[in-house]
Amino acid sequence: MNTIGRPTTPNAVTSKPATLTGGRGLLQNEHLIFESDGWGKTGVDLPEPKTDGSDLGDLVRKDPIGLPGLSEPETMRHYVRLSQKNHAIDLAIYPLGSCTMKHNPRLNEKMARLPGFSDIHPLQPISTVQGALELMDTLSHWLTTLTGMPAVALSPKAGAHGELCGLMAIRAAHEASGEHEKRRKVLVPTSAHGTNPATAAFVGYTVVEVAQTDDGRVDVADLAAKLGDDVAAIMVTNPNTCGLFERDILEISRLTHEAGAYFYCDGANFNAIVGRVRPGDLGVDAMHINLHKTFSTPHGGGGPGAGPVVLSEALAPFAPAPWVVHDANGYRLIEREEDEAAQAFGRLCAFQGQMGMYTRALSYMMSHGADGLRQVAEDAVLNANYIKARLSDVMSAAFPDGPCMHEALFDDEWLKGTDITTLDFAKAMIDEGFHPMTMYFPLVVHGAMLIEPTETESKQELDRFIEAMRALAGAAKAGDVDRFKGAPFHAPMKRLDETRAARAPVLRWTAPQVSNIAAE
């Protein structure tokens, strides 16, 4: 037995017979809901309609609706069984790099469900939502204080939406000064998040790439050479996507402002410096903050999000409407151009943003306090460096010199000669019960393996993860290729043909003769 209690027999993972039902132990085999029985039934009894629908004209449905009927227990079991096929932060460490998959305290959820937050409507009279507006105002105060910035736009819905907000504010500022027509470029480092150049292009700018130094930072000389009176802004992530703090950030800011451009900072990694560094002190003009990453709100899944953008004094007048003000008459929203929003570049969404996310984020801030938020950053950095230190003797750190920040980055140099790739290694992690780390990103590192443990993982859980990684690394170096090439063996689904999936994806389920099935 190895250190994590797994058999070391080379082909142990392939010797188990397939089950007769498709289930695996206590994990049930579950079909798509459209493949279920019950096309001729319904889970509820409805009264017969009192009219025949003739007043609907040609809008009356002529064919069976083509939906399966499920009882309540069948419905519950369907979704519970599906949930068992997913990895979740409530199950184990979620080591995706650059994503900060941290635990969400249940206190946040309790607060978001309080009456007055969970059941209000954006079109209610201002007098009936004073508490909600006060919460938004308090959240704004925390965000501007933590970042050292004078203004914040709450309405952006996520990081990329925040980037759009920041660049549109920058564009509005250049338009106000009459320089927009000549400032058509945005400089972006090679290690940037993919949304950075995409957002700049979407706003209408030409993207110019800035080189990276051998130690994973922005090449300041290359930046200086490309700055000029045709540059509207630079977009820099700090700490960057290699998990490193930009040592020359003050020089980057100085050069940018001397050229008449604005400094946009991708704040996706603010979790690593919150309470320790204020971006406003670094010369940042605009920065989005992913509330789900730094202040613990639900992450991903297509649900409601929030990516507020803090703005410098130079960009604050161009912030999008609406925003909250507090005067002798209480709290109100500035929404119209004829009001104080004369220079606002417009609106990013129909209303004021996502109240549930604001409530969760402020609950996290207030429950931690200023000292607790500082500890968040310190523990996140400590955990990442612990992983880097414990794996560097069996895996190759991409930037071995010095500490990292919130994430540890490895390359595939240590896999040379094994016939095993980063993808193979990641698939084998699934068999050991762990979600893979981020693979092949950032692109500047060959075969990248980017691991971000966050601050919410205990040493016990980190050790469990590390021992699994060390055991897999040992198996790879020992030549146990079969363990990796066919992995995952124990997951609900085996490895896909990724080339075929990319070139000929099946994006919807089509049932033959659905109407006939429904009619039976």
Secondary structure as GFF3:
##gff-version 3
##sequence-region A 1 520
A	DSSP	three_ten_helix	12	14	.	.	.	ID=ss1
A	DSSP	three_ten_helix	33	35	.	.	.	ID=ss2
A	DSSP	three_ten_helix	54	59	.	.	.	ID=ss3
A	DSSP	alpha_helix	72	83	.	.	.	ID=ss4
A	DSSP	alpha_helix	106	112	.	.	.	ID=ss5
A	DSSP	three_ten_helix	126	128	.	.	.	ID=ss6
A	DSSP	alpha_helix	130	147	.	.	.	ID=ss7
A	DSSP	beta_strand	151	153	.	.	.	ID=ss8
A	DSSP	alpha_helix	159	177	.	.	.	ID=ss9
A	DSSP	beta_strand	185	189	.	.	.	ID=ss10
A	DSSP	alpha_helix	195	203	.	.	.	ID=ss11
A	DSSP	beta_strand	206	210	.	.	.	ID=ss12
A	DSSP	alpha_helix	220	226	.	.	.	ID=ss13
A	DSSP	beta_strand	231	237	.	.	.	ID=ss14
A	DSSP	alpha_helix	249	258	.	.	.	ID=ss15
A	DSSP	beta_strand	262	266	.	.	.	ID=ss16
A	DSSP	three_ten_helix	267	272	.	.	.	ID=ss17
A	DSSP	three_ten_helix	279	282	.	.	.	ID=ss18
A	DSSP	beta_strand	286	288	.	.	.	ID=ss19
A	DSSP	alpha_helix	291	294	.	.	.	ID=ss20
A	DSSP	beta_strand	309	311	.	.	.	ID=ss21
A	DSSP	three_ten_helix	316	318	.	.	.	ID=ss22
A	DSSP	beta_strand	323	327	.	.	.	ID=ss23
A	DSSP	beta_strand	330	334	.	.	.	ID=ss24
A	DSSP	alpha_helix	355	391	.	.	.	ID=ss25
A	DSSP	beta_strand	408	410	.	.	.	ID=ss26
A	DSSP	three_ten_helix	413	415	.	.	.	ID=ss27
A	DSSP	alpha_helix	422	431	.	.	.	ID=ss28
A	DSSP	beta_strand	438	439	.	.	.	ID=ss29
A	DSSP	beta_strand	449	451	.	.	.	ID=ss30
A	DSSP	alpha_helix	459	477	.	.	.	ID=ss31
A	DSSP	alpha_helix	481	485	.	.	.	ID=ss32
A	DSSP	alpha_helix	498	503	.	.	.	ID=ss33
A	DSSP	alpha_helix	514	519	.	.	.	ID=ss34
###
